[in-house]
Amino acid sequence: MKKIICLLFLIASSHLFSNITIKYKNLDKTEVKLKVMIDGEVKEVIFKAGKKGSVTIKGKETQCLFYTSCEERMLKDGDEIEIVNGCIKK
């Protein structure tokens, strides 16, 4: 019984501290700074110039909204993107 209760607690608490990790490839020659909204809060994410990598956005939600000069794009944990001319391409 204790194992079931502990397991349920772990599952429930995992949603309290969800992070969103986005894998990226920045094709631009300069770093790109984008605004992102998660949990009703605006944060800034930096994508390094000409690099592949990943960024983690801390929050409680399973998706976040990225703002670029081209569009607003909703992304979720595990998404892979390319950045071209400061815009997100999938």
C-alpha positions as CSV (number, residue, x, y, z in Angstrom):
1,M,0.0,0.0,0.0
2,K,2.8,2.4,0.8
3,K,4.4,1.7,-2.6
4,I,1.2,2.7,-4.3
5,I,0.8,5.9,-2.3
6,C,4.5,6.8,-3.0
7,L,4.0,6.1,-6.7
8,L,0.9,8.3,-6.9
9,F,2.7,11.1,-5.1
10,L,5.6,10.9,-7.5
11,I,3.3,11.0,-10.5
12,A,1.3,13.9,-9.1
13,S,4.4,16.0,-8.1
14,S,6.1,15.5,-11.5
15,H,3.6,17.8,-13.1
16,L,4.3,20.5,-10.5
17,F,7.9,20.9,-11.8
18,S,7.6,20.3,-15.5
19,N,10.4,21.8,-17.6
20,I,10.3,22.2,-21.3
21,T,13.3,21.2,-23.3
22,I,13.6,22.4,-26.9
23,K,16.3,21.0,-29.2
24,Y,17.5,23.6,-31.7
25,K,19.8,24.3,-34.7
26,N,20.6,28.0,-35.1
27,L,21.5,28.6,-38.8
28,D,22.1,32.3,-38.1
29,K,25.6,33.7,-37.7
30,T,24.5,35.7,-34.6
31,E,22.9,34.5,-31.4
32,V,19.2,34.9,-31.3
33,K,17.3,36.1,-28.3
34,L,13.6,35.2,-28.2
35,K,10.9,36.0,-25.7
36,V,8.9,33.0,-24.4
37,M,5.8,32.9,-22.2
38,I,5.3,30.1,-19.8
39,D,3.1,30.1,-16.7
40,G,1.9,33.6,-17.6
41,E,5.5,34.9,-17.2
42,V,7.7,36.2,-20.1
43,K,11.3,34.9,-20.1
44,E,14.1,35.3,-22.6
45,V,15.9,32.4,-24.2
46,I,19.2,32.7,-26.1
47,F,20.1,30.4,-29.0
48,K,23.9,30.4,-29.7
49,A,25.0,31.4,-33.2
50,G,25.6,28.6,-35.7
51,K,25.1,25.9,-33.0
52,K,23.1,22.9,-32.3
53,G,21.9,22.4,-28.7
54,S,19.0,22.4,-26.4
55,V,17.4,24.9,-24.1
56,T,15.3,24.2,-21.0
57,I,12.6,26.6,-19.9
58,K,11.5,26.1,-16.3
59,G,7.8,26.2,-15.6
60,K,4.8,24.2,-14.6
61,E,3.2,23.9,-18.1
62,T,3.9,21.4,-20.8
63,Q,4.0,23.9,-23.6
64,C,5.2,27.5,-24.1
65,L,4.7,30.4,-26.5
66,F,7.7,31.7,-28.4
67,Y,7.6,35.3,-29.9
68,T,9.6,36.0,-33.0
69,S,9.5,38.9,-35.5
70,C,7.8,36.4,-37.9
71,E,5.1,34.8,-35.8
72,E,4.1,33.4,-32.4
73,R,4.8,29.7,-32.1
74,M,3.5,27.3,-29.5
75,L,6.2,24.6,-28.6
76,K,6.0,21.6,-26.3
77,D,8.6,19.6,-24.5
78,G,10.8,17.6,-26.9
79,D,10.2,19.7,-30.0
80,E,13.0,20.2,-32.5
81,I,13.4,23.5,-34.3
82,E,15.6,25.3,-36.7
83,I,16.2,29.1,-36.5
84,V,16.6,30.9,-39.7
85,N,16.8,34.7,-39.9
86,G,15.6,34.9,-36.3
87,C,12.5,32.9,-37.1
88,I,11.5,29.4,-36.0
89,K,11.2,26.8,-38.7
90,K,10.3,23.2,-38.0
